[in-house]
Amino acid sequence: MGWFAFLNPAFLWGALAASIPIIIHLINRRRARVVRFPAVQFILRSERRVARKYRVKQWLLLALRTLILFLLTTALAEPVLQPNVGDLAEINQARALVLVLDNSLSMTYHAGGTTAWELAKEAAGLLVQELRPQDQAAVLPLVPAEEQPGALSGDRWRLSEDLAGLSSTYESGSFVAPFQQAYTLLKTSDAPKKEIVVITDRTRTPWVGFEPAALLVIDPQVQVTVVAVGGSGARANTTIGAVRLDHSPVVAGVRTRITASLINYSATDRHQVPVRLLVEDRTLDQRLIDLPGGRTTEVSFDVSLDQPGSRAGAIRLAEDAFPVDDVFYFTLPVRKALRVLVIDGDPRTTLVASETFYLLNALNPVRGNRPGAIQPRVVPVEEAEELRLGEFDVVLLANVKSLSASFRTRLLEFANQGGGLWWFLGHHADPDVYNRTFFDVSTRLLPARLGPRLERAGSHPVRLQVEEQRHPALQSFSGQGYEALVGVRVRRLLTAELTAFPPGTRTLLSLPDGRPLLLEGRVGQGRVWMFTSTADVDWNELPVTTAYLPLVQAGVTYLAGSERSDRLAADVRIPQMMQILVPEKRREAPITIVDPGGKEARLFPQELDGRLEAQYGEAKRPGFYRLRVGPESGLVAVNPPLEESDFTDVQVDELRDKFPGIPFALVQWERGQPVRPPQVQPMSLAGWFLIGLLALMLVEGVFANRLR
């Protein structure tokens, strides 16, 4: 049982108004002077009985009117039935409270003129203000900041400052770590009542993989309350899932296709949505696209970029309630077209019979009026002698018999300055002549000494061996790509003297018996390859397999020194680590990173598995990060996590199942309401008093009419 009290006791002074009917009655009772008329005495005697009954009804009417005024003033005083002493003792118990605020990216969703993050901070502020002197609390974010509270605090001002210092992030998170820390903090408290309050938008992502049984510290007696903010129900959102280049690498002056995957997470179709392609903040193309609900739609743009270099690209959607994922950033490393000089040592009258027929098709498979990333020029040896080699990036020599001394000197100078050489052998390649003029001289142009020709009579298909799995030009043959090297017939080749390999020479491809088929060496700053068989199908069948085109294109790109496409690091999504590859010649140079906000950071590379690289884990906001290593520079695009664009709600039953045997409550909070009602609430009696007042007024009206 409880005890009776008034919320507005000042109104009880109005109870004095209940005496008004009595005062009026007393005034009306003053006796007048009596004058007796004998003629009417007999009438008065007959009415005495009736007067007694009438007087009783008047007294009852007086009581009703007095009680009506009393009930009115009492109702205005708001009478309540307070909880008893035992309930008050429970309310006054000290509490230990840990507030966990979901500050992941999804909390920035706009609805009703505000964001879920703003509502979360407002709700948390109300809970902090409700703390009493005997209570303690702590405020934890879902995505942790650099410093986390080490203990519970009873200082409401400090807790309010901690709350004000929290901000939303561009990251995704999990409730596992905050709950682990919350239970650890509550374990240090002696308060009889402990509670964890989670304020979130109820999206599914942060609850994936959360199970209390997996926590190291847990107290099943701790109350868990989930406060959902930002409204309930389906929230519409569209985003860009990925961007790919259908023709890679991007070459200046060559049209390339950029394809974007657009995802509509809602069940409602969106029609005629504007989609724009921007490069360096300039709109190059735009489309109006229909986006069916719950599906992924692709849109493509054909563009041509004139100047080489690392370019900043973006796909932008019309803004919706979640604008942060309506733009997707990507980098476009644009390089100049590779110019390749192909020297045909065995020209024929017909193109198909030529030594370089398959080679030319592999270098530029899409010919006609459309230029390709590799622009070859095929000439005989005599014409090559008259050309300026500095205009080319790579020189391919196919079945060349010999070269003049002056051309060999120019070829050596070309390689010393970083140009690439690729030798294809054949029946014109005499091992003695090649060794004498290209290897056993100071102007060495071969990676190894040649041995006698090997005739493999009745040769059967073999699987070529990739000796350098991590070689930049052979990475396409790793995994399933290795199957492209199965079933290759090699009938003839020139052997290489394995014991005479100069320093730096290595075997890239070989036959199953270990004989080299593709060798690599160095000449000055340039790279040199030697294929010990022919470029056509005279000695082998590699040119008619699916492995030939990627091998030739990757090889030419590698020999030209462009295998990294001027990209220091690949594009990432938050919170992926940015892997920065550093050229060997920049071993001692620091790496400077400038984020989209202009903040600068410096790293130094470290050697890992034979490569120089650095890891940068502070890419925590979308946009372009500018890298600089010595004189080299580059761009890295960083995009928000895709899972934060999915606003599918976690169901109430799913949440309850995550806390078996633990006191659990779910509150859907809206602005203007208390975050949660008191555990023991006084019962208001004002409504009952008003109901009684109306009933008495009805009875008083009936009596008053009957007495007239």
Sequence and secondary structure as in RCSB ss.txt:
>XXXX:A:sequence
MGWFAFLNPAFLWGALAASIPIIIHLINRRRARVVRFPAVQFILRSERRVARKYRVKQWLLLALRTLILFLLTTA
LAEPVLQPNVGDLAEINQARALVLVLDNSLSMTYHAGGTTAWELAKEAAGLLVQELRPQDQAAVLPLVPAEEQPG
ALSGDRWRLSEDLAGLSSTYESGSFVAPFQQAYTLLKTSDAPKKEIVVITDRTRTPWVGFEPAALLVIDPQVQVT
VVAVGGSGARANTTIGAVRLDHSPVVAGVRTRITASLINYSATDRHQVPVRLLVEDRTLDQRLIDLPGGRTTEVS
FDVSLDQPGSRAGAIRLAEDAFPVDDVFYFTLPVRKALRVLVIDGDPRTTLVASETFYLLNALNPVRGNRPGAIQ
PRVVPVEEAEELRLGEFDVVLLANVKSLSASFRTRLLEFANQGGGLWWFLGHHADPDVYNRTFFDVSTRLLPARL
GPRLERAGSHPVRLQVEEQRHPALQSFSGQGYEALVGVRVRRLLTAELTAFPPGTRTLLSLPDGRPLLLEGRVGQ
GRVWMFTSTADVDWNELPVTTAYLPLVQAGVTYLAGSERSDRLAADVRIPQMMQILVPEKRREAPITIVDPGGKE
ARLFPQELDGRLEAQYGEAKRPGFYRLRVGPESGLVAVNPPLEESDFTDVQVDELRDKFPGIPFALVQWERGQPV
RPPQVQPMSLAGWFLIGLLALMLVEGVFANRLR
>XXXX:A:secstr
  EEEES GGGGGGGGGGGHHHHHHHHHT        HHHHHHHHHHHHHHHHHHHHHHHHHHHHHHHHHHHHHH
HT EEEE  HHHHHHHTS EEEEEEE  SGGGG EETTEEHHHHHHHHHHHHHHT  TT EEEEEESS  S    
S B  HHHHHHHHHT    S    SHHHHHHHHHHHHT   SEEEEEEEE  BSGGGTT  GGG SS  TTSEEE
EEE S SS    EEEEEEEESSSSEETTS EEEEEEEEE SSS EEEEEEEEEETTEEEEEEEEEE TT EEEEE
EEE   S EEEEEEEEE   S GGGSEEEEEEEEE  EEEEEEESS  SSTTTSTTHHHHHHH SS TTS  SEE
EEEEEHHHHTTS GGG SEEEEES     HHHHHHHHHHHHTT EEEEE  TT  HHHHIIIIISSSS   SS E
EEEEE TT   B  EES TT GGGGGGSGGGGGGGSSB B EEEEE GGG  TT EEEEE TTS EEEEEEEETT
EEEEEESS SSSSSBSGGGSTTHHHHHHHHHHHHTT TTTT SB  EETT  EEEE  GGGTT  EEEE TTS E
EEE  EEETTEEEEEE    SSEEEEEEETTEEEEEEEE  GGGG   B  HHHHHHTSTTS EEEEE  TTS S
S  SS  EE HHHHHHHHHHHHHHHHHHHHHT 
